Amino acid sequence: MSMHRADSPLLGGAGNIDRFITSAAAIAFVLATADLVFACTYWHQLYAVPPSRLLQNIAAGLLGKRAFLGGMQTAQLGILLQYAMVSVMVGAYYAMSAWFNTLRQRPWLYGLLYGVVLYVVMNHIVLPLSAAPKSPFVPSWIVSSIVVHLVFGVMIALGARWSARKS
């Protein structure tokens, strides 16, 4: 399958740019929030991990173990980092889809593939390079995480497709 380069919808006028940016921001907000709710619920229900601890764990990617000593400030940093990471994930796909029609024409296929890429990048590149302490091996979390990343990829791809449509 070839990836045909297209004229970017961003070049189509201010209305298209606004729709593109608004869509990306909305998708990023919804996905980051849903991910936090899911992760906090999962870890709290199964292991009694308080949400603030999970947020500090996100901040630990930047601060290391000292994130767990920072109280609410590092929990807030964790929230900020979560929304920033998801915004980068969304922004990257949207930017690529602005140039390659195929990504918008087949959102289910490329969304699922993008979800796999997101999972691999986050779990085999970003996390190992971060300062976060090693997480325990929890098979149900790994399976859940893969599914969540696949859903993320499809939602991002569908959002990019919708945002590029003419009004």
C-alpha positions as CSV (number, residue, x, y, z in Angstrom):
1,M,0.0,0.0,0.0
2,S,1.4,3.3,-0.9
3,M,1.1,6.4,1.2
4,H,0.0,9.1,-1.2
5,R,0.9,12.6,-0.2
6,A,-2.0,15.0,-0.3
7,D,-2.5,18.7,-0.2
8,S,-2.7,19.4,3.5
9,P,-6.1,20.3,4.8
10,L,-4.3,22.9,6.9
11,L,-3.6,24.8,3.8
12,G,-7.3,25.0,2.9
13,G,-8.1,28.1,4.9
14,A,-8.5,29.4,8.4
15,G,-11.7,27.4,9.0
16,N,-10.0,24.1,8.2
17,I,-7.1,25.0,10.5
18,D,-9.5,25.9,13.3
19,R,-11.5,22.6,12.9
20,F,-8.2,20.6,12.7
21,I,-6.8,22.2,15.9
22,T,-10.1,22.1,17.8
23,S,-10.6,18.4,16.9
24,A,-7.1,17.5,18.0
25,A,-7.4,19.3,21.3
26,A,-10.8,17.7,22.0
27,I,-9.5,14.2,21.2
28,A,-6.4,14.8,23.3
29,F,-8.5,16.0,26.3
30,V,-11.0,13.2,26.1
31,L,-8.4,10.4,25.6
32,A,-6.1,11.8,28.4
33,T,-9.0,12.0,30.8
34,A,-10.3,8.6,29.9
35,D,-6.9,7.1,30.3
36,L,-6.4,8.6,33.7
37,V,-9.9,7.5,34.9
38,F,-9.2,4.0,33.6
39,A,-5.7,3.7,35.1
40,C,-6.8,5.2,38.5
41,T,-9.8,2.8,38.6
42,Y,-7.8,-0.2,37.6
43,W,-5.0,0.3,40.1
44,H,-7.3,1.4,42.9
45,Q,-9.7,-1.5,42.5
46,L,-7.1,-4.2,42.2
47,Y,-4.3,-2.9,44.4
48,A,-5.7,0.0,46.5
49,V,-3.3,2.5,44.8
50,P,-4.6,6.0,45.5
51,P,-5.1,8.2,42.4
52,S,-2.5,10.7,43.7
53,R,0.1,7.9,43.8
54,L,-0.6,7.0,40.2
55,L,-0.2,10.6,39.2
56,Q,3.0,10.8,41.0
57,N,4.1,7.7,39.2
58,I,3.6,9.6,35.9
59,A,5.7,12.5,37.3
60,A,8.3,10.0,38.3
61,G,9.1,9.6,34.6
62,L,10.6,13.1,34.8
63,L,11.6,13.3,38.5
64,G,12.4,9.7,39.5
65,K,11.6,8.4,42.9
66,R,11.6,11.9,44.5
67,A,8.2,12.4,42.7
68,F,6.6,10.3,45.5
69,L,7.8,12.8,48.1
70,G,6.3,15.8,46.4
71,G,2.7,15.5,47.5
72,M,0.0,17.2,45.5
73,Q,2.5,19.3,43.5
74,T,4.0,16.2,41.8
75,A,0.5,14.7,41.3
76,Q,-0.4,17.9,39.5
77,L,2.8,17.6,37.4
78,G,1.7,14.0,36.6
79,I,-1.6,15.4,35.3
80,L,0.2,18.0,33.2
81,L,2.6,15.4,31.8
82,Q,-0.3,13.0,31.0
83,Y,-2.2,15.6,28.9
84,A,1.1,16.7,27.2
85,M,2.0,13.1,26.2
86,V,-1.5,12.4,24.8
87,S,-1.4,15.8,23.0
88,V,1.9,14.7,21.3
89,M,0.3,11.4,20.4
90,V,-2.7,13.1,18.8
91,G,-0.7,15.9,17.2
92,A,1.7,13.4,15.6
93,Y,-1.0,11.5,13.9
94,Y,-3.0,14.6,12.9
95,A,0.2,16.1,11.4
96,M,0.9,12.9,9.4
97,S,-2.7,12.7,8.3
98,A,-2.6,16.2,7.0
99,W,-0.1,15.1,4.4
100,F,-1.1,11.5,3.7
101,N,-4.7,10.9,2.6
102,T,-4.4,7.2,3.3
103,L,-4.3,7.8,7.0
104,R,-7.7,9.5,6.8
105,Q,-9.2,7.2,4.3
106,R,-8.6,4.0,6.3
107,P,-8.8,5.2,9.9
108,W,-9.6,1.7,11.3
109,L,-6.6,0.1,9.8
110,Y,-4.1,2.9,10.4
111,G,-5.6,3.7,13.8
112,L,-5.0,0.2,15.0
113,L,-1.5,0.2,13.6
114,Y,-0.9,3.6,15.2
115,G,-2.2,2.1,18.5
116,V,0.4,-0.6,18.2
117,V,3.1,2.0,17.6
118,L,1.9,4.0,20.6
119,Y,2.1,1.0,22.8
120,V,5.6,0.0,21.6
121,V,7.0,3.5,21.8
122,M,5.5,4.2,25.3
123,N,6.4,0.8,26.8
124,H,9.7,-0.1,25.1
125,I,11.2,3.4,24.5
126,V,9.7,6.2,26.6
127,L,9.3,4.3,29.9
128,P,12.7,2.5,29.8
129,L,14.4,5.9,29.1
130,S,12.4,7.7,31.8
131,A,13.4,8.1,35.4
132,A,10.3,6.2,36.6
133,P,10.9,3.1,38.7
134,K,10.4,-0.3,37.1
135,S,6.7,-1.4,37.2
136,P,5.8,-4.8,38.4
137,F,4.8,-7.4,35.7
138,V,1.0,-7.5,35.8
139,P,-0.4,-9.5,32.8
140,S,-3.9,-8.0,33.1
141,W,-2.5,-4.5,33.0
142,I,-0.4,-5.3,29.9
143,V,-3.4,-6.7,28.1
144,S,-5.5,-3.7,29.2
145,S,-2.8,-1.3,28.1
146,I,-2.6,-2.8,24.7
147,V,-6.3,-2.6,24.2
148,V,-6.4,1.0,25.4
149,H,-3.6,2.0,23.0
150,L,-5.5,0.3,20.1
151,V,-8.6,2.2,21.0
152,F,-6.6,5.4,21.3
153,G,-5.1,4.9,17.8
154,V,-8.6,4.3,16.3
155,M,-10.1,7.3,18.1
156,I,-7.2,9.6,17.0
157,A,-7.5,8.3,13.4
158,L,-11.3,8.8,13.3
159,G,-10.9,12.3,14.8
160,A,-8.3,13.2,12.1
161,R,-10.6,11.9,9.4
162,W,-13.5,13.9,10.7
163,S,-11.5,17.1,11.1
164,A,-10.3,17.0,7.6
165,R,-13.7,16.8,6.0
166,K,-15.1,19.8,4.3
167,S,-17.7,21.6,6.3
